[in-house]
Amino acid sequence: MSDYRRVRIPGAKYFFTVSLADRSSDLLVREVVHLRAAFAVTQRERPFWCDAIVVLPDHLHAVWTLPPGDADYLTRLGGLGGKFGES
């Protein structure tokens, strides 16, 4: 099992790369409308600022700024993935 070290600083900017399990898939660009909808719901439920995002066929890169006093980016990422998977 991996021993990940994750920095948690309230109100900080975080850079993410998130990949699909199937790296040959084009799901993210093919279903970008659903990705946007999942993103919007996640952002309403757990506010954050999206500084930048790049969506590629099999992965995405994003920079998010969390609200002051909040360092829970993992719940937001999980929520986004869950909501996108439901669509």
FENFEN-V666971 format. One line per field, one symbol per residue. ss: DSSP state (H for helix, E for strand, L for the rest). phi: phi as a letter, one per 40 degrees, with the letter a starting at -180 (. if undefined). psi: psi as a letter, one per 40 degrees, with the letter a starting at -180 (. if undefined). A space follows every 10 residues. Layout:
ss=???
phi=???
psi=???
This chain:
ss=LLLLLLLLLL LLEEEEEEEL LLLLLLHHHH LHHHHHHHHH HHHHHLLEEE EEEEELLLEE EEEEEELLLL LLHHHHHHHH HHHHHHL
phi=.cbcbbcbbd gccbbbbbbc cccccbdccc bccccccccc cdcccbdabc caabbbdbab babbbccdgb bccccccccc ccccccc
psi=highhhhhhh eiihhihhii dgeeifdddd fddddddddd dddddgiihh diihhideii iihihiiheh egdddddddd dddddd.
